[in-house]
């Protein structure tokens, strides 16, 4: 044998990511709890724009996904990659840039999202300058990871690393694909795709952010930390191979299941459904390989909180990945979509799978890099029970709320009228469930504090081994072993593995996307649908800024009970794809905490909206919508209007040539008209036509109007 | 594995709750009597019992086959029939099934399938794929062409637009049937043609509550009217008629082209009767800040004149 080489593992980066994981976990979950409380006590936004639900909800999702789980991924990857490849990370400098770069992205998100700087694409809310920063840091991570892989001392890549590689390439592709925009200014931009196409791209991204940010990297972590903690061999190498390739190939197709019963063409919806059903087995392959690895170690699960966390995490993964395909069946989706069932489902995955696995890894890894023992196994056990209880108290009320609300939405009396015609009734009915959910969230968060205390005590007792000494033989040319598994070949070739993964994850998206863009029949045109007026356009951008889409959908699905409720004039029907061709971005939403708005245009008078947004309870007693006083104080910023018009013209919105110069005039005219109508009654006179509220009213009054037949002339 | 089994049982129970809830609510919505609902659920429970017994029978048949085969196997291994039976008593059918399900070799024989891989101390076994997992994967793959075939290449599966049309058509028939049945049962339905003014204090109070929720925003808390929004409802002048039947009709159907939306999708006929009666109880209350009279003087019994258009009203272009 050749001589053994001495080197060291970088534990400092691992520690940094671990601390960031815990820190952002607390921040992200606290914001989530706060948002949950605002649904019961709307006054908790303190009438401050930056703290209102519509703006902090994306702050919560971004913080827990990209800050908490993101740092958790890097912590696990930096720890396991070095040890699985028997080498130090490729570059300490890149590790440092990666760490601080990622934290600065999070800080940028925490500043911009409350300011209302958002793209409104779920989990991709951050704007172009930050998107570019994310891309750069992600590339730094990629170089650091592949550099490490290339200078490895192991011949073969372990299954955890396959998952890391697939994660890296897919997130790259998704991030670029969903952020293709035409910039208007430093912050503002319009997506290149509109309406249905934008929706398809967004949910191809959104679904696979779940798949390749919350799932595949964590499966990688499971494959390293579970056998380590259980001290058992992985159950089946063959299962690893088949479930890895099947998972990454099939996952990418499933995005359209977020758009069932919408205006997305039926064929694309069906692809989403069937590929989601096919996902059960590949997902469960991961769960089985995890749970069966514990064969012969179950007696230790009883005493070891780390194993307990991992078992519940993997079980939650199995439950969520079974429930997901069930929710992709159209008749089930008709119930779950737009209700709290979806929120409950997501939190089984995040609180159960991501949260619990992260906690397990932290408890396992911190004592090791600090060369000490966990301060208190008992406290960790306590945390385990708190976290489990919190998850149950969080999810069960939301399932209940979702079902309750759905069946209230669709209940008819025999005379043919909706039993709960007033949407608000279906909201107040579930407020008690929202209360219990907030209790569940509080319990879960409490557990995290217990963990932080325990880990803090552990850290103080030990001392960080910044550079952990290790030794291994250098890599030698592999000599083919007779009878070895055919898959061993690709495990020796990281670049080939990267290439094959890339092909596997590209196919589904391309097959679904190209027909949508190239074949006109997929989005039948409607002649009466016209571009937004300049004032409506500005109003729409305000609607996006305020995060209205977080609670209001704009998609009347083809159900009698939806058309009856929302198409109140009975002349527009359910939403058609041709209505959205000027919608950049699309605003269909994914949750109805308030009613759908796609047919709200001309339903109420301007004055109704004027009173409603100033104090929603005046028009809708008992409403949990927060007031928007700042819209009545801020002057509408029209400085970007010409640039916005030009950008939209570039994207083929048929504004007449040279309209960018005339748009302001039209905007002022329309604003003055609306303001004139309002002034007499509101007592709000000073410069009313310049206020933001006028633009939002103009936009709302436009929704769904184009498709209606012209009303019979009033005599 | 116990906890895992409990979890999956719980999961299945949870998945069945929406079906129950759906049944309950649909039953209410259809206005069925309690007996029908009970009868339906008895059938449902009987169905479950039949399925459970079928499983029980199947389980015992399979267990008998397994018993015969295992004893035979022991005999071919050279044991006397008596010894074979004695050895068989050590075996467990559930253990056998579990072994078949996970597809792996037993823990004692694990070293036979231990691969030479060693990653930072992590070893891998080369166990078979669990057969039920493989079966599930094949089934889920087979589901795809069947589903696509039914919904896109056959006349069985309706697309969502067709489903919607069917749903509306079925509802129309059901509603028509309901009205016919009501008429047959001589049950009076409240309509614009037969609605009467209520005077009972409780009913008027119920109407007032609805008024405050849905009407006050445009017509004022006291019915005084709001400039640019809703008309004064406390005077004797009406644009669309001031009788109980006129008001009932206006509230139910709204006023096309104006901002008065149809409320019949929000409130049922008796509720509209209540709120209409409440509105008429406001007559002559002379609230402060009342909007000036519009329309024509309405007299009970007189034929309403042709309404005069209100200039203040916002019109749709």
HADDOCK unambig.tbl for C-alpha pairs under 7 A between the chains (distance, minus, plus):
assign (segid A and resid 83 and name CA) (segid B and resid 120 and name CA) 5.89 0.50 0.50
assign (segid A and resid 84 and name CA) (segid B and resid 119 and name CA) 5.39 0.50 0.50
assign (segid A and resid 84 and name CA) (segid B and resid 120 and name CA) 5.49 0.50 0.50
assign (segid A and resid 158 and name CA) (segid B and resid 119 and name CA) 6.86 0.50 0.50
assign (segid A and resid 227 and name CA) (segid B and resid 122 and name CA) 6.43 0.50 0.50
assign (segid A and resid 228 and name CA) (segid B and resid 122 and name CA) 6.67 0.50 0.50
assign (segid A and resid 233 and name CA) (segid B and resid 122 and name CA) 6.15 0.50 0.50
assign (segid A and resid 233 and name CA) (segid B and resid 123 and name CA) 4.58 0.50 0.50
assign (segid A and resid 233 and name CA) (segid B and resid 124 and name CA) 4.99 0.50 0.50
assign (segid A and resid 233 and name CA) (segid B and resid 125 and name CA) 6.26 0.50 0.50
assign (segid A and resid 234 and name CA) (segid B and resid 123 and name CA) 6.28 0.50 0.50
assign (segid A and resid 234 and name CA) (segid B and resid 124 and name CA) 4.61 0.50 0.50
assign (segid A and resid 234 and name CA) (segid B and resid 125 and name CA) 5.90 0.50 0.50
assign (segid A and resid 235 and name CA) (segid B and resid 124 and name CA) 6.54 0.50 0.50
assign (segid A and resid 235 and name CA) (segid B and resid 125 and name CA) 5.38 0.50 0.50
assign (segid A and resid 235 and name CA) (segid B and resid 127 and name CA) 6.43 0.50 0.50
assign (segid A and resid 236 and name CA) (segid B and resid 124 and name CA) 6.53 0.50 0.50
assign (segid A and resid 236 and name CA) (segid B and resid 125 and name CA) 5.11 0.50 0.50
assign (segid A and resid 236 and name CA) (segid B and resid 126 and name CA) 4.98 0.50 0.50
assign (segid A and resid 236 and name CA) (segid B and resid 127 and name CA) 4.74 0.50 0.50
assign (segid A and resid 236 and name CA) (segid B and resid 128 and name CA) 6.88 0.50 0.50
assign (segid A and resid 237 and name CA) (segid B and resid 124 and name CA) 5.94 0.50 0.50
assign (segid A and resid 237 and name CA) (segid B and resid 125 and name CA) 6.03 0.50 0.50
assign (segid A and resid 237 and name CA) (segid B and resid 126 and name CA) 5.28 0.50 0.50
assign (segid A and resid 238 and name CA) (segid B and resid 126 and name CA) 6.31 0.50 0.50
assign (segid A and resid 239 and name CA) (segid B and resid 129 and name CA) 5.87 0.50 0.50
assign (segid A and resid 261 and name CA) (segid B and resid 160 and name CA) 6.84 0.50 0.50
assign (segid A and resid 266 and name CA) (segid B and resid 159 and name CA) 6.83 0.50 0.50
assign (segid A and resid 270 and name CA) (segid B and resid 148 and name CA) 6.74 0.50 0.50
assign (segid A and resid 274 and name CA) (segid B and resid 144 and name CA) 4.99 0.50 0.50
assign (segid A and resid 277 and name CA) (segid B and resid 140 and name CA) 5.96 0.50 0.50
assign (segid A and resid 278 and name CA) (segid B and resid 137 and name CA) 6.86 0.50 0.50
assign (segid A and resid 278 and name CA) (segid B and resid 140 and name CA) 4.94 0.50 0.50
assign (segid A and resid 278 and name CA) (segid B and resid 141 and name CA) 5.68 0.50 0.50
assign (segid A and resid 281 and name CA) (segid B and resid 133 and name CA) 6.53 0.50 0.50
assign (segid A and resid 281 and name CA) (segid B and resid 136 and name CA) 6.48 0.50 0.50
assign (segid A and resid 281 and name CA) (segid B and resid 137 and name CA) 5.12 0.50 0.50
assign (segid A and resid 403 and name CA) (segid B and resid 18 and name CA) 6.61 0.50 0.50
assign (segid A and resid 407 and name CA) (segid B and resid 22 and name CA) 6.96 0.50 0.50
assign (segid A and resid 407 and name CA) (segid B and resid 25 and name CA) 6.89 0.50 0.50
assign (segid A and resid 411 and name CA) (segid B and resid 29 and name CA) 6.01 0.50 0.50
assign (segid A and resid 412 and name CA) (segid B and resid 29 and name CA) 5.66 0.50 0.50
assign (segid A and resid 413 and name CA) (segid B and resid 29 and name CA) 5.47 0.50 0.50
assign (segid A and resid 414 and name CA) (segid B and resid 29 and name CA) 6.61 0.50 0.50
assign (segid A and resid 414 and name CA) (segid B and resid 30 and name CA) 5.92 0.50 0.50
assign (segid A and resid 414 and name CA) (segid B and resid 31 and name CA) 6.57 0.50 0.50
assign (segid A and resid 414 and name CA) (segid B and resid 175 and name CA) 6.36 0.50 0.50
assign (segid A and resid 414 and name CA) (segid B and resid 178 and name CA) 6.76 0.50 0.50
assign (segid A and resid 415 and name CA) (segid B and resid 175 and name CA) 5.97 0.50 0.50
assign (segid A and resid 416 and name CA) (segid B and resid 175 and name CA) 5.90 0.50 0.50
assign (segid A and resid 417 and name CA) (segid B and resid 265 and name CA) 5.26 0.50 0.50
assign (segid A and resid 417 and name CA) (segid B and resid 268 and name CA) 6.83 0.50 0.50
assign (segid A and resid 418 and name CA) (segid B and resid 265 and name CA) 5.85 0.50 0.50
assign (segid A and resid 418 and name CA) (segid B and resid 266 and name CA) 6.56 0.50 0.50
assign (segid A and resid 420 and name CA) (segid B and resid 266 and name CA) 6.87 0.50 0.50
assign (segid A and resid 421 and name CA) (segid B and resid 265 and name CA) 5.83 0.50 0.50
assign (segid A and resid 421 and name CA) (segid B and resid 266 and name CA) 3.75 0.50 0.50
assign (segid A and resid 421 and name CA) (segid B and resid 267 and name CA) 6.54 0.50 0.50
assign (segid A and resid 422 and name CA) (segid B and resid 266 and name CA) 5.65 0.50 0.50
assign (segid A and resid 558 and name CA) (segid B and resid 160 and name CA) 6.88 0.50 0.50
assign (segid A and resid 558 and name CA) (segid B and resid 161 and name CA) 6.60 0.50 0.50
assign (segid A and resid 558 and name CA) (segid B and resid 164 and name CA) 5.63 0.50 0.50
assign (segid A and resid 559 and name CA) (segid B and resid 164 and name CA) 5.73 0.50 0.50
assign (segid A and resid 560 and name CA) (segid B and resid 164 and name CA) 6.73 0.50 0.50
assign (segid A and resid 560 and name CA) (segid B and resid 167 and name CA) 6.70 0.50 0.50
assign (segid A and resid 560 and name CA) (segid B and resid 168 and name CA) 6.03 0.50 0.50
assign (segid A and resid 565 and name CA) (segid B and resid 265 and name CA) 6.95 0.50 0.50
assign (segid A and resid 603 and name CA) (segid B and resid 259 and name CA) 6.79 0.50 0.50
assign (segid A and resid 603 and name CA) (segid B and resid 261 and name CA) 6.86 0.50 0.50
assign (segid A and resid 604 and name CA) (segid B and resid 259 and name CA) 6.08 0.50 0.50
assign (segid A and resid 605 and name CA) (segid B and resid 229 and name CA) 6.96 0.50 0.50
assign (segid A and resid 605 and name CA) (segid B and resid 259 and name CA) 6.20 0.50 0.50
assign (segid A and resid 619 and name CA) (segid B and resid 217 and name CA) 5.37 0.50 0.50
assign (segid A and resid 620 and name CA) (segid B and resid 213 and name CA) 6.65 0.50 0.50
assign (segid A and resid 621 and name CA) (segid B and resid 213 and name CA) 6.35 0.50 0.50
assign (segid A and resid 681 and name CA) (segid B and resid 227 and name CA) 5.67 0.50 0.50
assign (segid A and resid 681 and name CA) (segid B and resid 228 and name CA) 6.84 0.50 0.50
assign (segid A and resid 711 and name CA) (segid B and resid 257 and name CA) 6.04 0.50 0.50
assign (segid A and resid 714 and name CA) (segid B and resid 257 and name CA) 6.66 0.50 0.50
